[in-house]
């Protein structure tokens, strides 16, 4: 599991969304990147048949985090990692 650059204020919400994914997809891997002052991408990698099920698992909570805490977290199901070697 890879995690990059997360802000202290957003960290518990990022961890919460990752936990929701891991509860259903324990082999998922993540990369987290801050793309704005209160905006983050969580890239989710794995070999599940339907990676977009991850959006179903996380979208409601991500919306709550945006509305309640003004932190915009994109959860991006990307499937398999592409090897660069």
Secondary structure, DSSP 8 states (H G I E B T S, - for coil): -------HHHHHHHHHHHHHHHHH-TT-EEEEEEEETTEEEEEEE---S-TTHHHHHHHHHHHHHHHHH--EEEEEEEES-----
